[in-house]
Structure formats: C-alpha cells, structure tokens
Amino acid sequence: MRNTSIVTSLFEQGITIAAGTTVRWTNDEGLQHTVTSTDLSVESPYLSAGDSWSHTFGAAGRYSFWCRLHQQMTTTVVVQ
C-alpha cells in the first residue's frame, strides 16, 4: 500500500510504484476532490474531508490523473 494525501488543493507529485501496488489517496483538507484518470477509465467518487479512495495498478505504465472539480490539480503515477 502506498498512501498519499491531498492537501492545499494539490496531489503529491512523483509517485513511482511497483506493479501490483495499491495507492490510497486521502483528502486532508476541507474541499471536495476526485482522483480521475485523464482517459476516464479510473475515477474515485467525490472525496470529502477525511475520505480515502484506493486503486491497484496492475500493469507497468504512466498514469495521469486530475481532479474533476479543480482541473489544475494533476499528477502522474509511474508503475514499474
């Protein structure tokens, strides 16, 4: 399990994991957020303060994400 926080309307940058790893995003601020892949194949529900959501990455690759509510929020998960 790889834990990461959403704070100050930012995703953690530079997440690199091994294939088969689960990433858990936790919303550690008052605004709602989503974790949405740019190809829309993976999407969390709306995450309120204190909510978490997890996704397991099975295949190697580069996965880009954004927040539907705050489109300037982006990050990439690199799976090796």
N, CA, C and O atoms as CSV, one atom per row, in Angstrom:
chain,resi,resn,atom,element,x,y,z
A,1,MET,N,N,0.846,-1.185,0.000
A,1,MET,CA,C,0.000,0.000,0.000
A,1,MET,C,C,0.885,1.240,0.000
A,1,MET,O,O,1.849,1.328,0.760
A,2,ARG,N,N,0.553,2.177,-0.845
A,2,ARG,CA,C,1.254,3.470,-0.911
A,2,ARG,C,C,0.229,4.547,-0.574
A,2,ARG,O,O,-0.724,4.748,-1.327
A,3,ASN,N,N,0.412,5.236,0.538
A,3,ASN,CA,C,-0.509,6.278,0.968
A,3,ASN,C,C,-0.039,7.634,0.483
A,3,ASN,O,O,1.160,7.913,0.455
A,4,THR,N,N,-0.991,8.479,0.100
A,4,THR,CA,C,-0.693,9.845,-0.307
A,4,THR,C,C,-1.849,10.740,0.106
A,4,THR,O,O,-2.996,10.300,0.184
A,5,SER,N,N,-1.534,11.999,0.368
A,5,SER,CA,C,-2.540,12.955,0.836
A,5,SER,C,C,-2.825,14.015,-0.216
A,5,SER,O,O,-1.960,14.377,-1.013
A,6,ILE,N,N,-4.056,14.499,-0.197
A,6,ILE,CA,C,-4.448,15.667,-0.976
A,6,ILE,C,C,-4.505,16.818,0.024
A,6,ILE,O,O,-5.325,16.812,0.942
A,7,VAL,N,N,-3.631,17.803,-0.159
A,7,VAL,CA,C,-3.580,18.965,0.739
A,7,VAL,C,C,-3.355,20.227,-0.076
A,7,VAL,O,O,-2.712,20.198,-1.125
A,8,THR,N,N,-3.885,21.323,0.413
A,8,THR,CA,C,-3.793,22.640,-0.240
A,8,THR,C,C,-4.102,22.554,-1.732
A,8,THR,O,O,-3.430,23.175,-2.556
A,9,SER,N,N,-5.135,21.769,-2.065
A,9,SER,CA,C,-5.584,21.576,-3.450
A,9,SER,C,C,-4.457,21.105,-4.370
A,9,SER,O,O,-4.349,21.542,-5.516
A,10,LEU,N,N,-3.623,20.209,-3.846
A,10,LEU,CA,C,-2.545,19.622,-4.629
A,10,LEU,C,C,-2.477,18.119,-4.412
A,10,LEU,O,O,-2.684,17.628,-3.303
A,11,PHE,N,N,-2.181,17.392,-5.494
A,11,PHE,CA,C,-1.825,15.986,-5.395
A,11,PHE,C,C,-0.322,15.901,-5.169
A,11,PHE,O,O,0.424,16.778,-5.604
A,12,GLU,N,N,0.123,14.850,-4.492
A,12,GLU,CA,C,1.561,14.586,-4.401
A,12,GLU,C,C,2.098,14.331,-5.806
A,12,GLU,O,O,1.445,13.672,-6.615
A,13,GLN,N,N,3.270,14.844,-6.088
A,13,GLN,CA,C,3.908,14.652,-7.391
A,13,GLN,C,C,4.978,13.569,-7.284
A,13,GLN,O,O,5.543,13.343,-6.214
A,14,GLY,N,N,5.246,12.905,-8.405
A,14,GLY,CA,C,6.356,11.972,-8.461
A,14,GLY,C,C,6.103,10.644,-7.767
A,14,GLY,O,O,7.003,10.111,-7.118
A,15,ILE,N,N,4.911,10.106,-7.889
A,15,ILE,CA,C,4.617,8.812,-7.284
A,15,ILE,C,C,5.116,7.713,-8.221
A,15,ILE,O,O,4.659,7.603,-9.358
A,16,THR,N,N,6.047,6.908,-7.739
A,16,THR,CA,C,6.578,5.778,-8.505
A,16,THR,C,C,6.400,4.530,-7.660
A,16,THR,O,O,6.814,4.483,-6.502
A,17,ILE,N,N,5.771,3.509,-8.261
A,17,ILE,CA,C,5.453,2.284,-7.529
A,17,ILE,C,C,5.756,1.062,-8.397
A,17,ILE,O,O,5.985,1.177,-9.601
A,18,ALA,N,N,5.751,-0.089,-7.770
A,18,ALA,CA,C,5.872,-1.362,-8.490
A,18,ALA,C,C,4.485,-1.818,-8.941
A,18,ALA,O,O,3.481,-1.491,-8.309
A,19,ALA,N,N,4.438,-2.567,-10.027
A,19,ALA,CA,C,3.170,-3.139,-10.493
A,19,ALA,C,C,2.557,-3.980,-9.377
A,19,ALA,O,O,3.265,-4.694,-8.666
A,20,GLY,N,N,1.252,-3.892,-9.231
A,20,GLY,CA,C,0.542,-4.622,-8.192
A,20,GLY,C,C,0.343,-3.826,-6.913
A,20,GLY,O,O,-0.308,-4.300,-5.982
A,21,THR,N,N,0.901,-2.616,-6.858
A,21,THR,CA,C,0.783,-1.775,-5.667
A,21,THR,C,C,-0.542,-1.020,-5.673
A,21,THR,O,O,-1.008,-0.569,-6.720
A,22,THR,N,N,-1.137,-0.890,-4.503
A,22,THR,CA,C,-2.343,-0.093,-4.323
A,22,THR,C,C,-1.946,1.276,-3.799
A,22,THR,O,O,-1.165,1.389,-2.854
A,23,VAL,N,N,-2.492,2.320,-4.422
A,23,VAL,CA,C,-2.290,3.690,-3.946
A,23,VAL,C,C,-3.592,4.140,-3.281
A,23,VAL,O,O,-4.678,4.001,-3.845
A,24,ARG,N,N,-3.455,4.682,-2.074
A,24,ARG,CA,C,-4.623,5.218,-1.357
A,24,ARG,C,C,-4.454,6.726,-1.221
A,24,ARG,O,O,-3.517,7.203,-0.582
A,25,TRP,N,N,-5.382,7.472,-1.836
A,25,TRP,CA,C,-5.427,8.918,-1.719
A,25,TRP,C,C,-6.359,9.281,-0.570
A,25,TRP,O,O,-7.465,8.748,-0.484
A,26,THR,N,N,-5.933,10.175,0.309
A,26,THR,CA,C,-6.755,10.669,1.414
A,26,THR,C,C,-6.883,12.174,1.272
A,26,THR,O,O,-5.891,12.884,1.109
A,27,ASN,N,N,-8.125,12.651,1.337
A,27,ASN,CA,C,-8.380,14.084,1.260
A,27,ASN,C,C,-8.180,14.686,2.643
A,27,ASN,O,O,-9.002,14.484,3.538
A,28,ASP,N,N,-7.099,15.417,2.816
A,28,ASP,CA,C,-6.752,16.009,4.107
A,28,ASP,C,C,-7.044,17.507,4.160
A,28,ASP,O,O,-6.350,18.258,4.843
A,29,GLU,N,N,-8.078,17.933,3.433
A,29,GLU,CA,C,-8.491,19.334,3.509
A,29,GLU,C,C,-10.006,19.426,3.392
A,29,GLU,O,O,-10.676,18.408,3.218
A,30,GLY,N,N,-10.551,20.629,3.485
A,30,GLY,CA,C,-11.991,20.838,3.550
A,30,GLY,C,C,-12.728,20.782,2.223
A,30,GLY,O,O,-13.938,20.555,2.205
A,31,LEU,N,N,-12.025,20.985,1.103
A,31,LEU,CA,C,-12.673,20.963,-0.206
A,31,LEU,C,C,-12.857,19.535,-0.704
A,31,LEU,O,O,-12.056,18.654,-0.390
A,32,GLN,N,N,-13.914,19.308,-1.482
A,32,GLN,CA,C,-14.091,18.007,-2.117
A,32,GLN,C,C,-13.151,17.890,-3.311
A,32,GLN,O,O,-12.811,18.887,-3.948
A,33,HIS,N,N,-12.730,16.645,-3.608
A,33,HIS,CA,C,-11.869,16.366,-4.755
A,33,HIS,C,C,-12.234,15.016,-5.355
A,33,HIS,O,O,-12.901,14.198,-4.721
A,34,THR,N,N,-11.784,14.796,-6.594
A,34,THR,CA,C,-11.825,13.466,-7.200
A,34,THR,C,C,-10.411,13.107,-7.634
A,34,THR,O,O,-9.538,13.967,-7.748
A,35,VAL,N,N,-10.209,11.827,-7.870
A,35,VAL,CA,C,-8.976,11.321,-8.477
A,35,VAL,C,C,-9.444,10.647,-9.768
A,35,VAL,O,O,-9.996,9.548,-9.738
A,36,THR,N,N,-9.217,11.316,-10.897
A,36,THR,CA,C,-9.778,10.891,-12.175
A,36,THR,C,C,-8.654,10.724,-13.189
A,36,THR,O,O,-7.856,11.640,-13.388
A,37,SER,N,N,-8.585,9.558,-13.830
A,37,SER,CA,C,-7.557,9.364,-14.863
A,37,SER,C,C,-7.930,10.184,-16.094
A,37,SER,O,O,-9.110,10.378,-16.387
A,38,THR,N,N,-6.919,10.661,-16.809
A,38,THR,CA,C,-7.189,11.521,-17.963
A,38,THR,C,C,-7.950,10.791,-19.062
A,38,THR,O,O,-8.638,11.429,-19.858
A,39,ASP,N,N,-7.838,9.460,-19.120
A,39,ASP,CA,C,-8.606,8.709,-20.114
A,39,ASP,C,C,-9.974,8.276,-19.568
A,39,ASP,O,O,-10.719,7.566,-20.243
A,40,LEU,N,N,-10.298,8.706,-18.347
A,40,LEU,CA,C,-11.582,8.464,-17.665
A,40,LEU,C,C,-11.850,6.992,-17.359
A,40,LEU,O,O,-12.988,6.626,-17.066
A,41,SER,N,N,-10.826,6.144,-17.422
A,41,SER,CA,C,-11.026,4.719,-17.139
A,41,SER,C,C,-11.031,4.417,-15.639
A,41,SER,O,O,-11.512,3.366,-15.216
A,42,VAL,N,N,-10.497,5.334,-14.844
A,42,VAL,CA,C,-10.419,5.164,-13.392
A,42,VAL,C,C,-10.904,6.459,-12.760
A,42,VAL,O,O,-10.449,7.545,-13.122
A,43,GLU,N,N,-11.844,6.338,-11.800
A,43,GLU,CA,C,-12.336,7.551,-11.154
A,43,GLU,C,C,-12.844,7.255,-9.753
A,43,GLU,O,O,-13.595,6.307,-9.521
A,44,SER,N,N,-12.413,8.092,-8.837
A,44,SER,CA,C,-12.909,7.992,-7.462
A,44,SER,C,C,-14.276,8.660,-7.377
A,44,SER,O,O,-14.658,9.419,-8.268
A,45,PRO,N,N,-15.009,8.377,-6.307
A,45,PRO,CA,C,-16.181,9.210,-6.012
A,45,PRO,C,C,-15.680,10.567,-5.515
A,45,PRO,O,O,-14.475,10.766,-5.362
A,46,TYR,N,N,-16.596,11.491,-5.265
A,46,TYR,CA,C,-16.207,12.763,-4.659
A,46,TYR,C,C,-15.713,12.479,-3.245
A,46,TYR,O,O,-16.401,11.838,-2.452
A,47,LEU,N,N,-14.522,12.959,-2.944
A,47,LEU,CA,C,-13.902,12.726,-1.648
A,47,LEU,C,C,-14.037,13.976,-0.790
A,47,LEU,O,O,-13.492,15.027,-1.126
A,48,SER,N,N,-14.760,13.861,0.311
A,48,SER,CA,C,-14.880,14.957,1.274
A,48,SER,C,C,-13.720,14.873,2.259
A,48,SER,O,O,-12.936,13.925,2.216
A,49,ALA,N,N,-13.610,15.846,3.133
A,49,ALA,CA,C,-12.534,15.870,4.138
A,49,ALA,C,C,-12.486,14.551,4.896
A,49,ALA,O,O,-13.498,14.095,5.428
A,50,GLY,N,N,-11.312,13.945,4.942
A,50,GLY,CA,C,-11.108,12.693,5.672
A,50,GLY,C,C,-11.404,11.433,4.876
A,50,GLY,O,O,-11.060,10.337,5.320
A,51,ASP,N,N,-12.038,11.559,3.701
A,51,ASP,CA,C,-12.340,10.389,2.878
A,51,ASP,C,C,-11.089,9.887,2.179
A,51,ASP,O,O,-10.188,10.660,1.854
A,52,SER,N,N,-11.046,8.572,1.952
A,52,SER,CA,C,-9.956,7.935,1.208
A,52,SER,C,C,-10.524,7.114,0.072
A,52,SER,O,O,-11.679,6.690,0.106
A,53,TRP,N,N,-9.695,6.896,-0.934
A,53,TRP,CA,C,-10.043,6.053,-2.072
A,53,TRP,C,C,-8.774,5.375,-2.557
A,53,TRP,O,O,-7.703,5.982,-2.571
A,54,SER,N,N,-8.897,4.113,-2.955
A,54,SER,CA,C,-7.729,3.333,-3.364
A,54,SER,C,C,-7.899,2.760,-4.755
A,54,SER,O,O,-9.011,2.480,-5.204
A,55,HIS,N,N,-6.764,2.591,-5.431
A,55,HIS,CA,C,-6.738,1.935,-6.736
A,55,HIS,C,C,-5.464,1.106,-6.831
A,55,HIS,O,O,-4.387,1.562,-6.447
A,56,THR,N,N,-5.595,-0.127,-7.349
A,56,THR,CA,C,-4.454,-1.012,-7.546
A,56,THR,C,C,-4.010,-0.932,-8.999
A,56,THR,O,O,-4.817,-1.071,-9.919
A,57,PHE,N,N,-2.719,-0.708,-9.190
A,57,PHE,CA,C,-2.135,-0.582,-10.525
A,57,PHE,C,C,-1.480,-1.902,-10.894
A,57,PHE,O,O,-0.448,-2.266,-10.329
A,58,GLY,N,N,-2.072,-2.618,-11.836
A,58,GLY,CA,C,-1.603,-3.945,-12.187
A,58,GLY,C,C,-0.534,-3.993,-13.253
A,58,GLY,O,O,0.267,-4.927,-13.287
A,59,ALA,N,N,-0.509,-3.002,-14.126
A,59,ALA,CA,C,0.407,-3.046,-15.265
A,59,ALA,C,C,1.361,-1.859,-15.247
A,59,ALA,O,O,1.010,-0.764,-14.807
A,60,ALA,N,N,2.569,-2.100,-15.732
A,60,ALA,CA,C,3.541,-1.019,-15.845
A,60,ALA,C,C,3.026,0.054,-16.803
A,60,ALA,O,O,2.306,-0.241,-17.758
A,61,GLY,N,N,3.400,1.276,-16.536
A,61,GLY,CA,C,2.990,2.379,-17.406
A,61,GLY,C,C,3.002,3.690,-16.660
A,61,GLY,O,O,3.396,3.768,-15.496
A,62,ARG,N,N,2.564,4.715,-17.354
A,62,ARG,CA,C,2.494,6.074,-16.806
A,62,ARG,C,C,1.022,6.467,-16.819
A,62,ARG,O,O,0.398,6.498,-17.880
A,63,TYR,N,N,0.466,6.766,-15.649
A,63,TYR,CA,C,-0.948,7.048,-15.491
A,63,TYR,C,C,-1.133,8.484,-15.006
A,63,TYR,O,O,-0.628,8.859,-13.948
A,64,SER,N,N,-1.853,9.276,-15.779
A,64,SER,CA,C,-2.074,10.676,-15.439
A,64,SER,C,C,-3.459,10.859,-14.830
A,64,SER,O,O,-4.437,10.258,-15.275
A,65,PHE,N,N,-3.520,11.706,-13.796
A,65,PHE,CA,C,-4.767,11.964,-13.072
A,65,PHE,C,C,-5.002,13.452,-12.913
A,65,PHE,O,O,-4.066,14.249,-12.977
A,66,TRP,N,N,-6.266,13.825,-12.704
A,66,TRP,CA,C,-6.676,15.191,-12.426
A,66,TRP,C,C,-7.892,15.153,-11.509
A,66,TRP,O,O,-8.466,14.089,-11.275
A,67,CYS,N,N,-8.280,16.302,-10.998
A,67,CYS,CA,C,-9.474,16.436,-10.170
A,67,CYS,C,C,-10.566,17.075,-11.021
A,67,CYS,O,O,-10.348,18.129,-11.619
A,68,ARG,N,N,-11.739,16.447,-11.082
A,68,ARG,CA,C,-12.848,16.997,-11.870
A,68,ARG,C,C,-13.280,18.381,-11.385
A,68,ARG,O,O,-13.729,19.205,-12.181
A,69,LEU,N,N,-13.147,18.633,-10.105
A,69,LEU,CA,C,-13.616,19.899,-9.537
A,69,LEU,C,C,-12.566,21.005,-9.616
A,69,LEU,O,O,-12.906,22.188,-9.606
A,70,HIS,N,N,-11.309,20.627,-9.695
A,70,HIS,CA,C,-10.193,21.583,-9.718
A,70,HIS,C,C,-9.205,21.099,-10.773
A,70,HIS,O,O,-8.207,20.451,-10.457
A,71,GLN,N,N,-9.494,21.419,-12.015
A,71,GLN,CA,C,-8.777,20.819,-13.139
A,71,GLN,C,C,-7.292,21.166,-13.188
A,71,GLN,O,O,-6.538,20.520,-13.916
A,72,GLN,N,N,-6.857,22.168,-12.431
A,72,GLN,CA,C,-5.439,22.490,-12.376
A,72,GLN,C,C,-4.679,21.484,-11.525
A,72,GLN,O,O,-3.449,21.439,-11.565
A,73,MET,N,N,-5.408,20.672,-10.752
A,73,MET,CA,C,-4.784,19.638,-9.915
A,73,MET,C,C,-4.478,18.425,-10.793
A,73,MET,O,O,-5.396,17.772,-11.289
A,74,THR,N,N,-3.214,18.126,-10.982
A,74,THR,CA,C,-2.808,16.978,-11.787
A,74,THR,C,C,-1.655,16.240,-11.102
A,74,THR,O,O,-0.934,16.798,-10.275
A,75,THR,N,N,-1.511,14.989,-11.473
A,75,THR,CA,C,-0.375,14.197,-11.021
A,75,THR,C,C,-0.202,13.018,-11.959
A,75,THR,O,O,-1.079,12.716,-12.768
A,76,THR,N,N,0.929,12.363,-11.842
A,76,THR,CA,C,1.219,11.172,-12.625
A,76,THR,C,C,1.723,10.083,-11.691
A,76,THR,O,O,2.523,10.331,-10.789
A,77,VAL,N,N,1.233,8.868,-11.929
A,77,VAL,CA,C,1.720,7.696,-11.205
A,77,VAL,C,C,2.500,6.856,-12.209
A,77,VAL,O,O,1.969,6.465,-13.249
A,78,VAL,N,N,3.751,6.586,-11.895
A,78,VAL,CA,C,4.603,5.762,-12.751
A,78,VAL,C,C,4.679,4.373,-12.121
A,78,VAL,O,O,5.108,4.211,-10.979
A,79,VAL,N,N,4.249,3.371,-12.899
A,79,VAL,CA,C,4.256,1.987,-12.424
A,79,VAL,C,C,5.348,1.245,-13.167
A,79,VAL,O,O,5.358,1.187,-14.396
A,80,GLN,N,N,6.276,0.673,-12.391
A,80,GLN,CA,C,7.421,-0.024,-12.988
A,80,GLN,C,C,7.222,-1.524,-12.966
A,80,GLN,O,O,8.088,-2.268,-13.427
